[in-house]
Amino acid sequence: MASSNRVAIVTGAGTGVGKASALALLEAGYNVAFAGRRVDLLEAAAAEGKAGPSKGLVVQTDVGVPESVRALFAKTMEAFGRLDVLFNNAGIGAPAMSLEELSYEQWKAVVDINLTGAFLCTQEAFKIMKRQQPPGGRIINNGSISAHTPRPGSVAYTSTKHGMTGLTKTTALDGRKYDIACGQIDIGNAATPMTARMAKGVPQAHGAIAVEPTMDVQIVARAVVQMASLPLDANILFMTVMATKMPFVGRG
């Protein structure tokens, strides 16, 4: 199938990794549904990709709310008629704090968006990908370096990202018989508004504050397009894309 006939949904598409990836998919010829909670940011992002022949669709979505997720997929199908790629990118964090200080409300907000939201979107994608012709599709999950190693004071975010790995593996397994491939991209220190604090210094495991290197977010966007563009008989199950000198490999 030509990429110009292929359709992608990107959650959290108003800023950062989601925006860069949605625009890269548009440039690669995909029709793209830009999903997120802030319509103004989504519309501004989609407007940046209007030069090519592919089409962008803006859909205000709260991935933690089942009705909102169902509406996203229904509107995408109404506009484009099929779904080939879902990028589960939407995510939030809680302020860095000790585990015992995190409130139930803060914990639940992160879990609802990062993990439950990804599950709800995956569930809707499965329903479509199983029945469409030709059948199948690809789901890409944003796992983060936190799917492997936590930062200090990040119990909610890290727990959801470890959970995302379980969701990725189960989706890849359960999707086999339907030609639904699933992979996870684990991103380390892409330069986005979320990582702007890296330039000022962030807490390290041994207690110090240190500036951390970042990388261009377009590198991540190109990796997402690479994963998305594989034929369905091949899959990148896990990919780590990180700033080379960030403190991850080894002991800092």
Disulfide bonds with the S-S distance in Angstrom:
none
